[in-house]
Amino acid sequence: MSRRRSKRFLSEGDKQTFLAKAGELRTACVGMQARGPINDPFYASVSKLMEAIDGVAEVVTGRREHFYTVAHSSPPTGQGPSACQATAAEEPASLSALGADGVGRCGGE
């Protein structure tokens, strides 16, 4: 008995379309987790669903973190100037941390 080869095929467009829909579902999951009690079985199930969606993202994009939000308020640790190194050109002059010379002051320096 010979096996027939499957004629099934998913194009990159198909995968990207599915990934977009999965992203919408993941966003809904985040909203449900934000409102639900942490120890609830529903919360745990939603967490597993999010993990599965992240797995799909990893297969399609190569990055499991595809849907993770990035904090825009500060650079990652060890990159960019710290608040103590800010100059008047980088921060508004109204910040109390700036001295008269425009150099950032920290801890009463």
C-alpha positions in Angstrom: 0.0 0.0 0.0 1.5 3.3 -1.0 1.0 6.6 0.8 -0.4 9.5 -1.1 1.3 12.8 -0.6 -0.8 15.5 0.9 -1.7 18.5 -1.3 -2.2 20.7 1.7 -0.3 24.0 1.6 -0.1 27.1 3.8 1.3 30.2 2.1 3.2 32.9 4.0 0.1 35.1 3.4 -2.1 32.4 5.1 0.2 32.3 8.1 0.4 36.1 8.4 -3.4 36.4 8.2 -3.8 33.7 10.9 -1.1 35.4 13.0 -3.0 38.7 12.9 -6.2 37.0 14.0 -4.3 35.2 16.8 -2.9 38.6 17.9 -6.4 39.9 18.2 -7.3 36.9 20.4 -4.1 37.4 22.5 -5.1 41.0 23.1 -8.5 39.8 24.3 -6.8 37.3 26.6 -4.7 40.1 28.1 -7.9 42.0 28.8 -9.5 39.0 30.5 -6.4 38.4 32.6 -6.4 42.0 33.7 -9.9 41.7 35.1 -10.0 38.2 36.4 -8.8 36.7 39.7 -5.3 35.2 39.4 -6.0 31.9 41.0 -9.1 31.2 38.9 -9.1 28.2 36.5 -10.2 30.5 33.7 -7.1 32.7 34.3 -4.9 29.6 34.0 -6.7 28.5 30.8 -6.3 31.9 29.3 -2.6 31.9 30.2 -2.2 28.5 28.4 -4.0 29.9 25.3 -1.6 32.9 25.3 1.4 30.5 25.5 0.0 28.6 22.5 -0.4 31.8 20.5 3.2 32.8 21.4 4.2 29.4 20.1 2.5 30.1 16.8 4.2 33.4 16.6 7.5 31.8 17.1 6.9 29.3 14.3 5.8 32.0 11.9 8.2 34.9 12.8 11.0 33.2 14.6 10.3 35.3 17.7 8.1 34.0 20.5 8.0 37.6 21.8 6.2 38.8 18.6 3.2 40.1 20.5 4.9 41.4 23.6 4.5 45.1 24.2 7.7 47.2 24.5 8.0 49.8 27.2 8.6 53.2 25.6 9.3 55.1 28.7 12.9 54.3 29.2 15.7 52.5 27.4 16.7 49.0 28.5 19.0 48.8 31.5 22.6 49.6 30.5 21.6 51.5 27.4 21.3 55.2 26.9 21.8 58.0 29.4 20.5 57.5 32.9 18.3 60.1 34.5 21.4 61.4 36.3 23.1 62.1 33.0 20.3 64.0 31.4 21.1 67.4 29.9 18.7 70.3 29.1 18.7 69.2 25.5 17.4 65.8 26.4 14.8 66.7 29.0 12.5 69.6 29.6 14.0 72.4 31.6 11.0 72.3 34.0 12.3 69.1 35.6 13.5 69.7 39.1 16.4 67.3 38.6 18.1 69.8 36.3 20.6 72.3 37.7 21.0 75.9 36.5 23.7 74.7 34.1 21.3 72.2 32.5 23.2 69.2 33.8 21.1 66.5 35.5 21.3 66.3 39.3 20.6 63.1 41.3 20.4 62.6 44.9 21.1 66.2 45.9 24.5 66.3 44.0 
